[in-house]
């Protein structure tokens, strides 16, 4: 773990899943903007996030978390006890290993993607959201492929299903916590060139993460759940 954040009064982001790709890019954007960032990786050392923390030693703190392990989520909650965060954002996720019709998908693969992309993020939110300040933001990385209304070509059916399930679970969470008046966000970042998005994707991490950070910051203090794209526009459910 790197050094603690530099000031208890600093704006602080708790970012789940930042060892590479979108999470890593988002951690760097917020560090450059003067935020303190507590970011997680599954590995205890040797990731690009650890390299980034050495570049920003006063702003980035690395914690170890495999969010599919409920015991690790609870342990992280204990380690962060007494801390308050302005934003909790869950970025971690996975894709199915092969694009095929749903009937051909092995049960184990279906379960792996759904547990990683839908169940585990909600377990993290249920456990860590109490650490977010009143007026703060709780968000999760969804996808435009989670939209039922916008599904016109099928494909990537397990991934689509997992993000639709995540959207529904966040909707239920919002309904159960409506009296808190908290800002909640499902983020649809667009098709971005990462290990998950692939080399043919339309957008780069470098161009995308500042826009996504802007959407997160604009959503703070705006209560209720929204499903938004990289430009802050609503995505059809």
C-alpha positions in Angstrom: 0.0 0.0 0.0 1.3 3.5 -0.8 1.4 6.4 1.5 -1.9 7.8 2.9 -3.7 10.6 1.3 -2.1 13.9 2.0 -5.0 15.7 3.7 -8.1 14.7 5.6 -9.9 17.6 4.0 -9.0 16.6 0.4 -11.6 15.4 -2.0 -11.4 11.6 -2.1 -12.4 9.0 -4.6 -12.7 5.4 -3.7 -12.2 3.5 -7.0 -12.8 -0.2 -7.3 -10.8 -1.9 -10.1 -8.0 0.3 -11.3 -5.1 -1.9 -12.2 -5.4 -1.2 -15.9 -7.7 0.2 -18.6 -10.5 2.5 -17.7 -9.9 2.4 -14.0 -6.3 3.2 -14.3 -7.0 6.1 -16.6 -9.7 7.4 -14.3 -7.3 7.2 -11.3 -4.8 9.3 -13.1 -7.3 11.9 -14.2 -8.6 12.4 -10.7 -5.0 12.6 -9.3 -4.1 15.2 -11.9 -7.1 17.2 -10.8 -5.9 17.3 -7.2 -8.1 14.6 -5.8 -6.9 11.9 -3.4 -7.6 8.4 -4.8 -7.9 5.2 -2.9 -7.9 2.6 -5.7 -8.0 -1.2 -5.7 -6.2 -3.9 -7.6 -6.6 -7.7 -7.3 -2.8 -8.1 -7.1 -0.9 -6.9 -4.0 2.0 -5.5 -6.2 3.4 -5.3 -9.7 0.4 -3.7 -11.5 0.3 -0.5 -13.5 -1.7 1.0 -10.7 1.2 0.5 -8.3 3.4 2.2 -10.9 1.0 5.1 -11.0 0.9 5.4 -7.2 4.7 5.8 -7.3 4.2 8.7 -9.7 1.6 10.3 -7.4 2.7 9.1 -3.9 0.8 11.8 -2.1 -2.4 11.3 -3.9 -2.9 7.6 -4.8 -3.2 4.9 -2.2 -3.5 1.3 -3.4 -5.6 -1.3 -1.7 -5.8 -5.0 -2.6 -9.3 -6.4 -3.5 -10.8 -9.2 -5.5 -14.4 -8.1 -5.4 -15.7 -11.6 -6.1 -14.4 -12.5 -2.7 -17.0 -11.4 -0.1 -14.5 -11.8 2.8 -12.1 -9.4 1.0 -14.8 -6.8 0.6 -15.5 -6.9 4.4 -11.8 -6.7 5.2 -11.4 -3.6 3.0 -14.4 -2.1 4.8 -12.6 -2.7 8.0 -9.4 -1.2 6.8 -11.2 2.0 5.6 -13.3 2.3 8.8 -13.5 6.0 9.8 -12.7 7.3 6.3 -15.2 9.3 4.3 -15.3 9.5 0.5 -16.8 12.0 -1.9 -17.2 9.4 -4.6 -17.4 5.6 -4.6 -17.1 4.3 -8.2 -17.0 0.6 -9.0 -15.2 0.0 -12.3 -14.1 -3.6 -12.2 -15.7 -6.1 -14.6 -15.0 -8.8 -17.2 -16.2 -9.9 -20.6 -17.3 -13.4 -21.9 -14.4 -15.3 -23.4 -16.2 -16.0 -26.8 -19.0 -14.3 -28.7 -21.6 -17.0 -29.3 -25.4 -17.6 -29.0 -26.6 -18.0 -25.5 -27.5 -21.7 -25.8 -23.8 -22.4 -26.5 -22.5 -20.7 -23.5 -21.2 -23.0 -20.7 -23.0 -22.6 -17.4 -19.7 -21.9 -15.6 -18.9 -19.0 -18.1 -22.3 -17.5 -17.7 -22.0 -17.7 -13.9 -18.5 -16.2 -13.9 -19.5 -13.1 -16.0 -22.8 -12.5 -14.1 -21.1 -12.8 -10.7 -18.2 -10.5 -11.7 -20.3 -7.8 -13.5 -23.6 -7.8 -11.6 -23.5 -9.5 -8.2 -20.0 -8.5 -7.0 -20.3 -4.7 -7.8 -23.6 -4.6 -5.8 -22.0 -6.4 -2.9 -19.2 -3.8 -2.9 -21.8 -0.9 -3.0 -23.9 -2.4 -0.3 -20.8 -2.7 1.9 -18.9 0.5 1.1 -21.6 3.0 0.3 -21.9 3.9 4.0 -18.4 5.4 3.7 -19.6 8.0 1.2 -20.4 11.5 2.5 -24.0 12.8 2.4 -24.2 14.6 -0.9 -21.6 12.3 -2.4 -21.9 10.0 -5.4 -22.1 6.2 -5.7 -21.6 5.0 -9.2 -20.7 1.9 -11.2 -19.4 1.2 -14.7 -22.2 -0.2 -16.8 -22.3 -0.2 -20.6 -24.5 0.9 -23.4 -24.8 -2.8 -24.2 -26.8 -3.1 -21.0 -29.7 -1.2 -22.7 -32.6 -3.4 -23.7 -34.1 -0.7 -25.8 -30.9 -0.1 -27.8 -30.2 -3.8 -28.5 -30.8 -4.1 -32.2 -28.1 -6.7 -33.3 -27.7 -9.1 -30.4 -24.2 -10.5 -30.0 -22.1 -10.5 -26.8 -25.2 -11.9 -25.1 -23.7 -12.9 -21.8 -21.9 -9.5 -21.4 -25.1 -7.7 -22.4 -27.1 -9.8 -19.9 -24.6 -9.0 -17.1 -24.8 -5.3 -17.6 -28.6 -5.3 -17.9 -28.7 -7.3 -14.6 -26.4 -4.7 -13.0 -28.7 -1.9 -14.1 -31.7 -3.7 -12.6 -29.9 -4.3 -9.4 -28.8 -0.7 -9.1 -32.5 0.3 -9.8 -33.5 -1.9 -6.9 -30.8 -0.4 -4.7 -32.0 3.1 -5.6 -35.5 2.2 -4.7 -34.5 0.8 -1.3 -32.4 3.8 -0.5 -34.6 6.5 -1.9 -34.9 8.3 1.4 -31.2 8.9 1.5 -31.4 11.4 -1.4 -28.0 10.2 -2.7 -26.7 10.7 -6.2 -26.4 7.3 -8.0 -25.0 6.6 -11.4 -24.8 3.9 -14.1 -22.0 5.0 -16.5 -22.0 3.9 -20.1 -18.5 4.9 -21.3 -18.8 4.0 -25.0 -16.6 1.6 -26.9 -13.0 2.2 -25.7 -9.7 0.6 -26.7 -8.8 -1.5 -23.7 -8.1 -5.2 -23.2 -11.8 -5.6 -22.8 -12.9 -3.3 -25.6 -10.3 -4.5 -28.1 -8.1 -2.6 -30.6 -10.9 -1.7 -33.0 -12.8 0.3 -30.4 -13.8 3.9 -31.4 -12.4 5.8 -28.4 -9.0 5.9 -26.5 -8.6 5.8 -22.8 -6.8 9.1 -22.8 -9.6 10.9 -24.6 -12.4 9.2 -22.7 -11.4 9.4 -19.0 -11.6 13.2 -18.7 -15.1 13.2 -20.1 -16.2 10.4 -17.8 -14.7 12.2 -14.8 -16.7 15.3 -15.9 -19.9 13.2 -15.8 -19.1 11.9 -12.4 -18.4 15.3 -11.0 -21.5 16.9 -12.6 -23.7 14.1 -11.1 -22.6 14.9 -7.5 -25.4 16.6 -5.5 -28.0 15.5 -8.1 -30.0 12.9 -6.2 -31.5 9.8 -7.7 -30.3 7.2 -10.2 -29.3 8.1 -13.7 -28.0 5.9 -16.6 -25.7 8.3 -18.6 -23.2 8.1 -21.4 -19.8 9.8 -21.8 -21.4 13.1 -22.7 -23.7 13.1 -19.7 -26.8 12.2 -21.8 -29.4 9.6 -20.7 -29.1 6.1 -22.1 -32.4 4.2 -22.8 -33.1 1.5 -20.3 
